Amino acid sequence: MENNLPVDLLHWSLAMLPLILLLVMLVGFKWSGGTSGWIAMAVATLIGFFMFEAPLDNLAVGFGKGLWEAFFILLVVWFALMLYHATEEAGAFEVIREEIQEHSQNYLFLVLGFGWVFASFLQGVAGFGVPIAVVAPLLVGLGVKPIAAVVIPLIGHAWANMFGTLGVGWIATVNAVEIENTTATLLYTGILLWIPNIIAGFMICWVFARWKGIKEGFLAVIVISLIHGGGQLALVAFNPELSTFIPTIIAVGALFLLSKMKRYSEKTELEKETDIIEEKESESKEKPDISLHQAFMPYYVLSVLSIVFLGIQPIQSFLDQFEFGFSFPAVETGYGFEMEAEASYSPIAPFTHPGFYLLVSFLFAHFWYKYLGLHHENTTKNVFSEMKDNAFGASIAITGFLTMTMIMENSGQTNVLALGIAEVSPPAVYLALANVIGIIGSFMTSSNTSSNVLFSPLHGSVVNSMDNLSLPLVIAAQSAGGAIGNVISPSNIVLGTSTANAQGRESEVYKKTLLFVLISGVLVSVTTVLMHFLLG
């Protein structure tokens, strides 16, 4: 679409300012997500109005879209918190913690199993923050300290974002930009996504016990990564929708085989080396007299519901028919940058929304634990009271983040960021930075899918105007960056700290997740450039 967006150093720097300011407030000043998000949103609004000539109706539409996007994520937050507190009130986490150690007393193996393998499985089938919302409190229940319990599933699930949720990221990408060679695009993306996968496995070992953790977990990481990354690469060109889902299920099965090995079944000296495991309290509450399977039953229900209603295509297609979304008018800036009218913007299909399965799992948990005699007269009141306390701060923060994002998109600031990078980059440099653009997009929108939808058309325009630039490789780098960027998405981090009862400690999460993003991002960029020269 023709426009006269001001792609110069001043406007590019101003468009970047809200994002930098957000990180500085969260990481540097250690301010809360709510305060940081709303200040960044206000700055983006002022920049949009005064420097990008976005009129009030343009900004209002962006704000409304942001509220709607936030509501989508908050449904996951609210119902995940309810499921967590219902499980905690029943004492089921104590059962899970003790009983699962009968299968393996190796804490590193358990952390890899939940934080990497189970989180990836949940991303493969459900996505939309479910891996963090479910796995973070499960790890806390196993005795992992809250910050580590948030960091581990964040980095563990990242690689599965593009082709997870049954390929929704890929489907959205090919609808956003015309790609002639889809086979090459899929293969390149599979290669690049293997990088954050194997780094995630080793970094979880590092978080657990530094180099000793890597040495202890080396075999398990190699085996699981071969299944995850190798399986996805083998399947992606034939069936991208199932290329993550199938390997993540196989990896769950591989866990049981690995747990039979003495190396991963017995307790090791690493428990004395790690600082992420809480010491057991001398007067812990009495463990309910139920089995591991009875304690874990609500999570079985969540997994089965997700597989049946999202994994079986005819059922999913039928349920997707029931959807609703708000309409938004077309708006334009003084620079001619226009956002088209939306009859039903980003519609929610309630029966395939992951929040629905969390809600059903919570209701099941309530009646199931009541049937087992673990929920009592004040349980429901306690669950909702604790959920409300945890959810308020998260709701304010996520709303601030998403309204900032949509105001930046509507006013043209997001496009200026990408176009500015394109104008000063030769092909090899642009390929390296396509990954960075993907990370920025995912950081802003909390979604690999949204990042690709936002920037893939721009990549297509750049490829058409730049010789010797491969669209399949650019889209692959963008997609890998979008997956990696989920790790530092403020919305995902606040979701994790809320469900792990670590509100206000987002800066501690960023210290570890930024390291993962830096390592993965650099390696993906280097690999992309090498592929550019090797493949011609």
C-alpha positions in Angstrom: 0.0 0.0 0.0 1.4 3.4 -1.0 2.3 5.8 1.9 4.9 8.3 2.7 6.1 7.0 6.0 9.2 8.9 7.3 11.9 6.3 7.3 14.8 8.4 8.7 17.0 8.1 11.7 14.9 10.4 13.9 11.6 8.6 13.3 13.3 5.2 13.5 14.8 6.1 16.8 11.5 7.4 18.1 9.7 4.2 17.0 12.2 2.2 18.9 12.0 4.3 22.0 8.9 2.7 23.6 10.5 -0.8 23.3 13.8 0.3 24.8 12.0 2.2 27.5 9.9 -0.8 28.4 13.0 -3.0 28.8 14.8 -0.4 30.8 11.9 0.0 33.2 11.4 -3.8 33.5 15.0 -4.9 33.8 17.0 -1.7 34.8 14.6 0.0 37.2 12.8 -3.3 38.2 9.4 -1.6 37.9 6.2 -3.7 37.8 4.9 -4.8 34.5 1.8 -2.7 35.0 3.7 0.5 35.5 6.2 -0.2 32.8 3.6 -1.3 30.2 1.3 1.7 30.7 4.1 4.3 30.6 5.5 2.7 27.4 2.0 2.7 25.9 1.6 6.5 26.8 5.0 7.2 25.2 4.0 5.3 22.0 0.7 7.2 21.9 2.4 10.6 22.2 5.0 9.7 19.5 2.3 8.4 17.2 0.2 11.6 17.6 2.9 14.2 17.4 5.6 12.5 15.2 3.7 10.0 13.0 0.6 12.2 12.5 -1.8 9.5 13.8 -5.1 11.2 14.6 -7.1 10.4 17.7 -9.4 7.9 15.9 -6.3 6.0 14.7 -4.9 5.8 18.2 -8.3 4.8 19.6 -8.7 2.0 17.2 -5.2 0.8 18.1 -6.1 0.9 21.8 -9.3 -1.0 21.2 -7.5 -3.7 19.3 -4.9 -4.0 22.0 -7.6 -4.5 24.7 -9.1 -7.3 22.6 -5.7 -9.0 22.1 -5.0 -8.7 25.8 -8.4 -10.3 26.6 -7.4 -13.3 24.5 -4.2 -13.8 26.6 -5.9 -13.0 29.9 -8.4 -15.8 29.4 -5.4 -18.2 29.6 -4.0 -16.4 32.6 -7.2 -16.3 34.6 -8.2 -20.0 34.1 -4.6 -21.2 34.5 -4.5 -19.5 37.9 -7.8 -21.1 38.9 -6.5 -24.6 37.9 -3.2 -24.0 39.8 -4.9 -22.8 43.0 -7.5 -25.6 42.9 -4.6 -28.1 42.6 -2.6 -26.4 45.4 -5.7 -26.3 47.7 -6.1 -30.0 47.3 -2.5 -30.7 48.3 -2.0 -32.4 44.9 1.3 -30.8 44.2 2.8 -32.4 47.3 1.6 -35.8 46.0 3.0 -35.1 42.5 6.3 -34.0 43.9 6.8 -37.1 46.1 5.2 -39.8 43.9 7.0 -38.7 40.7 10.3 -39.2 42.5 9.5 -42.9 42.8 9.9 -43.0 39.0 13.0 -40.8 39.0 14.9 -39.2 41.9 17.1 -37.3 39.4 15.9 -33.7 39.8 17.6 -32.5 36.6 15.9 -35.2 34.6 12.5 -34.2 36.1 13.1 -30.5 35.3 14.1 -31.3 31.7 11.0 -33.6 31.5 8.5 -30.9 32.6 10.2 -27.7 31.6 11.4 -28.8 28.1 9.5 -31.9 27.0 6.1 -31.4 28.5 6.2 -27.6 27.8 7.0 -28.4 24.1 4.2 -30.9 24.0 1.7 -28.3 25.3 3.0 -25.8 22.8 2.7 -28.3 20.0 -1.0 -28.8 20.6 -2.3 -25.8 22.5 0.1 -22.9 22.5 -1.0 -19.3 23.4 0.9 -19.2 26.7 -0.4 -22.5 28.0 3.1 -24.1 28.4 4.2 -21.3 30.7 0.9 -21.0 32.6 0.7 -24.8 33.2 4.3 -25.8 33.6 5.6 -23.0 35.8 3.3 -23.8 38.7 4.0 -27.5 38.2 7.7 -26.9 38.6 7.0 -24.9 41.7 5.0 -27.9 43.0 8.0 -30.1 42.3 10.2 -27.8 44.5 11.7 -25.5 41.9 12.2 -21.9 43.0 9.7 -19.5 41.3 12.1 -17.6 39.0 13.7 -20.7 37.7 10.2 -22.3 37.3 9.3 -19.4 35.0 12.5 -19.2 33.0 12.7 -23.0 32.3 9.4 -23.4 30.3 9.9 -20.0 28.6 13.1 -21.2 27.0 12.0 -24.8 26.8 8.9 -24.2 24.6 10.3 -21.5 22.3 11.4 -23.7 19.4 7.9 -25.1 19.1 6.2 -21.8 18.5 6.3 -21.6 14.7 4.8 -25.0 13.9 3.2 -25.6 17.2 -0.6 -25.2 17.9 -0.9 -27.4 14.8 1.0 -25.1 12.5 -1.0 -21.9 13.0 2.1 -19.8 12.6 2.9 -21.3 9.2 -0.7 -21.1 8.0 -0.8 -17.4 9.0 2.5 -16.7 7.3 1.6 -18.1 3.9 -1.7 -16.1 4.0 0.3 -13.0 4.7 2.9 -13.2 2.0 3.1 -15.1 -1.3 5.9 -17.7 -1.2 6.7 -19.6 -4.4 9.1 -22.1 -2.9 7.3 -23.3 0.2 9.3 -26.5 0.4 12.6 -24.6 0.7 11.1 -22.2 3.2 9.9 -25.1 5.4 13.2 -26.9 5.3 15.2 -23.7 6.1 12.9 -22.9 9.0 13.2 -26.4 10.4 17.0 -26.1 10.3 17.0 -22.7 12.1 14.5 -23.8 14.7 16.7 -26.7 15.7 19.2 -24.2 17.1 17.0 -22.7 19.9 15.8 -26.3 20.6 19.2 -27.7 21.5 20.3 -24.5 23.2 17.2 -24.7 25.4 18.0 -28.2 26.5 21.6 -27.3 27.4 20.6 -24.0 29.0 18.1 -25.7 31.3 21.0 -27.9 32.4 23.1 -24.8 32.9 20.4 -23.1 35.0 20.2 -26.2 37.1 23.9 -26.8 37.9 26.1 -24.9 35.4 28.7 -27.1 33.6 28.0 -30.1 35.9 24.4 -29.9 34.9 25.4 -29.9 31.2 27.6 -32.9 31.7 24.9 -34.8 33.6 22.1 -34.0 31.1 24.2 -34.2 27.9 22.8 -37.6 26.7 19.2 -36.7 27.5 19.5 -33.4 25.7 21.0 -35.0 22.6 18.4 -37.7 22.4 15.4 -35.3 23.0 16.8 -32.7 20.6 17.3 -35.3 17.9 13.6 -36.2 18.3 12.4 -32.6 18.6 14.6 -30.9 16.0 15.3 -33.8 13.8 11.7 -35.0 13.8 10.4 -31.6 12.9 12.9 -31.2 10.1 12.0 -34.7 8.7 8.3 -33.9 8.8 8.0 -30.2 8.1 8.1 -30.4 4.3 5.4 -33.1 4.2 3.1 -32.0 7.0 4.0 -28.7 8.6 0.8 -28.7 10.8 1.9 -31.9 12.6 5.7 -31.4 12.3 6.0 -30.2 15.9 3.1 -32.1 17.5 4.3 -35.6 16.5 7.9 -35.2 17.6 6.8 -33.7 21.0 4.6 -36.8 21.6 7.5 -39.1 20.7 9.7 -37.2 23.0 7.3 -37.8 25.9 7.6 -41.5 25.2 11.4 -41.2 25.1 11.3 -39.8 28.6 10.0 -43.0 30.0 12.7 -45.0 28.3 15.4 -42.6 29.5 14.0 -42.8 33.1 14.8 -46.6 33.1 18.5 -45.7 32.8 20.4 -45.7 36.1 21.8 -42.3 35.1 18.4 -40.6 35.1 16.5 -42.7 37.7 18.7 -42.3 40.7 19.5 -39.3 42.9 22.8 -37.6 42.2 25.1 -35.2 43.9 23.8 -32.4 41.6 21.0 -31.7 44.1 23.7 -30.4 46.4 25.1 -28.2 43.6 22.0 -26.6 42.4 20.5 -23.4 43.9 17.1 -23.6 42.1 15.5 -26.3 44.3 13.7 -25.2 47.5 14.7 -27.0 50.7 11.8 -29.0 52.1 10.2 -27.4 55.1 10.5 -29.4 58.3 6.8 -29.0 58.9 5.3 -29.5 55.5 1.6 -30.1 55.3 0.4 -33.6 55.4 0.4 -35.4 52.0 -3.1 -36.5 50.9 -3.6 -40.2 50.6 -4.0 -40.4 46.8 -2.0 -41.7 43.9 0.1 -39.7 41.4 -2.4 -40.4 38.7 -5.3 -39.2 40.9 -3.3 -36.0 41.7 -2.4 -35.4 38.1 -5.8 -36.2 36.7 -6.8 -32.5 35.8 -3.6 -32.2 33.7 -4.4 -35.5 31.9 -7.9 -34.0 31.2 -6.2 -30.8 29.8 -3.9 -32.8 27.6 -6.6 -35.1 26.2 -9.0 -32.3 25.6 -6.3 -30.4 23.7 -5.4 -33.4 21.6 -9.0 -34.4 20.7 -10.5 -31.0 20.0 -7.4 -29.4 18.4 -5.5 -32.4 17.1 -8.4 -34.0 15.1 -8.9 -31.7 12.2 -12.6 -32.3 11.4 -13.5 -31.6 15.1 -11.3 -28.5 15.2 -12.8 -27.2 11.9 -16.3 -27.7 13.2 -15.6 -25.9 16.5 -13.8 -23.1 14.8 -17.1 -22.1 13.1 -18.3 -20.6 16.4 -16.3 -17.4 16.7 -16.8 -13.7 17.5 -14.8 -10.5 17.3 -15.4 -6.8 17.2 -15.4 -4.7 14.1 -13.0 -1.8 13.7 -13.2 1.0 11.0 -10.4 1.8 8.6 -8.0 4.5 9.9 -5.2 6.5 8.3 -2.3 8.7 9.4 -1.2 12.0 7.9 1.6 10.1 6.1 -1.0 8.1 4.2 -0.4 4.9 6.3 -3.7 3.1 6.4 -5.1 0.2 8.4 -8.0 -1.5 6.6 -11.4 -1.9 8.2 -12.0 -5.2 10.1 -15.5 -6.7 10.1 -14.4 -9.2 12.8 -10.9 -8.4 14.2 -8.9 -11.3 15.5 -12.0 -13.4 16.3 -12.0 -15.7 19.3 -13.4 -19.2 18.7 -14.4 -20.1 22.3 -14.4 -23.9 21.9 -10.9 -23.9 20.4 -9.4 -21.2 22.6 -6.9 -22.7 25.1 -8.6 -20.9 27.9 -11.7 -23.1 27.4 -9.7 -26.3 28.0 -8.1 -24.7 31.1 -11.6 -23.7 32.4 -12.9 -27.3 31.8 -9.8 -28.7 33.5 -10.4 -26.4 36.5 -14.0 -27.4 36.8 -13.0 -31.0 36.6 -10.3 -30.5 39.2 -12.8 -28.9 41.6 -15.3 -31.7 41.5 -12.6 -34.4 41.2 -10.7 -33.3 44.3 -14.0 -32.8 46.1 -14.9 -36.3 45.2 -11.6 -37.4 46.7 -12.3 -35.5 49.9 -9.6 -32.9 49.3 -11.8 -29.8 48.7 -13.7 -28.5 51.6 -16.2 -25.8 52.4 -13.9 -22.7 51.9 -11.9 -24.1 49.0 -13.8 -22.3 46.3 -13.7 -19.0 48.1 -9.9 -19.5 48.7 -9.3 -20.4 45.0 -11.1 -17.3 43.7 -9.5 -15.0 46.3 -6.0 -16.2 45.5 -6.7 -16.0 41.7 -7.9 -12.5 42.0 -4.8 -11.4 44.0 -2.5 -12.9 41.4 -4.5 -11.9 38.3 -5.0 -8.2 38.9 -1.4 -7.2 38.4 -1.0 -9.5 35.4 -4.1 -8.1 33.8 -3.0 -4.5 34.1 0.5 -5.3 32.8 -0.6 -7.4 29.8 -3.2 -4.8 28.8 -0.5 -2.1 28.8 1.9 -4.2 26.7 -0.7 -5.1 24.0 -2.3 -1.7 23.7 1.2 -0.2 23.2 1.9 -2.8 20.5 -1.3 -2.1 18.5 -1.0 1.7 18.8 2.6 1.4 17.4 1.2 -0.8 14.5 -1.7 1.5 13.7 0.4 4.6 13.7 3.1 3.1 11.4 5.8 3.0 14.0 6.3 -0.8 13.6 6.6 -0.5 9.8 9.2 2.2 10.2 11.3 0.0 12.4 11.4 -2.8 9.8 11.8 -0.5 6.8 14.6 1.4 8.5 16.6 -1.8 8.9 15.9 -2.7 5.3 17.2 0.6 3.9 20.7 0.3 5.3 21.2 -3.4 4.9 22.8 -5.4 2.0 21.4 -8.9 1.4 23.7 -10.8 3.9 23.2 -8.2 6.6 19.4 -8.1 6.0 19.2 -11.8 6.4 21.1 -11.6 9.7 18.7 -8.8 10.8 15.5 -10.6 9.6 15.9 -12.8 12.7 16.2 -9.7 14.9 13.0 -8.3 13.3 11.3 -11.5 14.2 12.5 -11.2 17.8 11.3 -7.6 18.0 7.9 -8.5 16.6 7.4 -11.4 19.0 8.6 -9.2 21.9 6.0 -6.7 21.0 3.0 -9.0 20.2 3.7 -12.0 22.5 3.2 -14.2 19.4 5.3 -15.8 16.7 2.3 -15.9 14.5 1.5 -12.1 15.0 5.2 -11.3 14.4 5.2 -13.1 11.1 1.8 -11.6 10.0 3.2 -8.2 10.9 6.5 -8.4 9.1 6.3 -11.0 6.4 4.6 -8.7 3.8 7.4 -6.2 4.4 10.0 -8.9 3.9 8.3 -9.7 0.6 8.5 -6.1 -0.5 12.2 -5.9 0.4 13.0 -9.1 -1.5 11.3 -7.7 -4.6 13.5 -4.6 -4.5 16.8 -6.2 -3.5 18.9 -8.5 -5.8 20.3 -11.8 -4.5 17.9 -12.0 -1.5 16.1 -15.3 -1.0 12.5 -14.9 0.3 12.4 -18.5 1.7 15.6 -17.8 3.8 14.3 -14.4 4.9 11.0 -15.9 6.1 12.8 -18.8 7.8 15.0 -16.3 9.7 12.0 -14.2 10.6 10.1 -17.3 11.8 13.0 -18.5 14.0 13.4 -15.0 15.4 9.7 -14.9 16.2 10.0 -18.2 18.1 13.0 -17.0 20.1 11.4 -13.6 20.9 8.6 -15.3 22.7 11.0 -16.0 25.6 11.3 -12.2 26.4 7.7 -11.2 25.5 6.6 -9.1 28.5 3.1 -10.7 28.4 4.5 -14.3 28.6 6.9 -13.3 31.4 4.1 -11.7 33.4 1.9 -14.7 32.7 4.7 -16.9 34.2 5.4 -14.8 37.2 1.7 -14.6 38.0 1.1 -18.4 37.9 4.3 -19.1 39.8 3.5 -16.6 42.5 6.5 -14.4 41.7 4.8 -11.1 40.8 7.0 -8.1 40.5 10.2 -10.1 39.9 10.1 -9.9 36.1 13.6 -8.3 36.1 15.1 -11.5 37.5 13.5 -13.6 34.7 14.9 -11.2 32.1 18.4 -11.7 33.3 18.3 -15.3 32.2 16.0 -15.2 29.3 17.9 -12.3 27.6 21.0 -14.5 27.7 19.1 -17.3 25.9 17.8 -14.8 23.3 21.3 -13.4 22.7 22.9 -16.8 22.2 20.1 -18.2 20.1 19.7 -15.0 18.1 23.4 -14.7 17.2 23.7 -18.4 16.2 20.5 -18.2 14.0 21.8 -15.0 12.3 25.2 -16.6 11.7 23.7 -19.8 10.3 21.3 -17.8 8.1 24.2 -15.9 6.6 26.2 -19.1 6.1 23.2 -20.6 4.3 22.9 -17.5 2.1 26.5 -17.9 0.9 26.5 -21.7 0.7 23.2 -22.0 -1.1 23.9 -19.0 -3.4 
